[in-house]
Amino acid sequence: MFGSLGFTELILILAIVLLIFGAGKLPQLGEGVGKAIKGFKKSVHEADAIEAEAQAQAQGTQQQMAAVPQQSTSTISAQGPVPVEQPAAPVQSASRG
């Protein structure tokens, strides 16, 4: 994982981190890094699950659309035109002042 880093380099890095953050902050720093890694892994797995769910839902919708018969417009035209009611004209009052 560390490639060309040797034991002495790791000890040197740990000493510098200890000087910068102090002994009291190291547990909090480790906890924060652990939570960040855990959150990242969780979001990656949730994204895969959401994608799979969306694909399954899309396939289900396509199957439902194929199963529903198409309605023909011949039943609508056989009933004839639908009468449309005209709105009443507004009544004007003849008040003179």
N, C-alpha and C positions, 0 to 999 in steps of 0.2 A: 504494500500500500504506500509506503513512504519512499520507495524506489532507492535512491542513492543516499538517503539520510542514514547516518550511522547512530550508534548509541550515544556518543559524545554530543552530536548535534541535537538529539532529542533532549538530553539533559540540559544543554545550554538554553534551548527554547523554553523548557519547563521553568528554569531559573528566571528567565526574563519575564515570563508570564506571572510568576510568583511575585517578583519585584513590582510589576506594574499594578496588578490587581490586589495583592495582599492575600494572606492566608484565609481571611474571613470571607472574601468574595469568591474564592475558587469553587466551593460547593454550589453557590448560586449560579456561577458562570457555567459549570458543568450541567446543572439542571436546565438552564435556559437553552443550551446547545442540544441537550437530549430532547426537550419538548419541541424544538424547532425541527429536528430530524423526524421525530414521530409525527408531527403535523404534516410535514412534507410527504411522508410515505402514505399517510391516511388520505391526503388530497389526491395523490396519484391513483390510489386504488378506487377512490370514490369516482374519479373522472372516468375510469374504465367501466365501472358499474353503471354510471349514468349513460355512457355511450351505448352499452349493450342493451340497457332498458329502452332507450330511444329507438334503437334499431328494431327491437322486438315489437314495440308499439307501432312503428311504421309498417312492419310486415303484417301485423294484425289488422291495421286500418285498410291496407291494400286488399287483404282477404275479405274483409267485410264489404268493401266497395264492389268486389267481383261477385259476391253472393247476392247483393241487392239488385233485383230486376229493375231495368230502366222503365219509367213511366212514359207512356206515349201521349202525345198531345191530341190524339183523335178523340179521347173522351171529353176533353175540354171543348173542342170545336163542335161536338155533337149536341151540346147543351144550348148552343146559340150564344148570341152576344149578351153580355151582362149589362142590365140597365144602370145608368149612372144618374144619380139624383142631382139636380141643379140646386145650388145654394140659394136661399131666399134673399131677395134684395133688401138692403137695410131700410128701415122705416125712418123717414125724415119728419121731424116735428115742424109744424107751421107756427112757430111762436114769433110774434112780432112785438117789438118793444117800443 
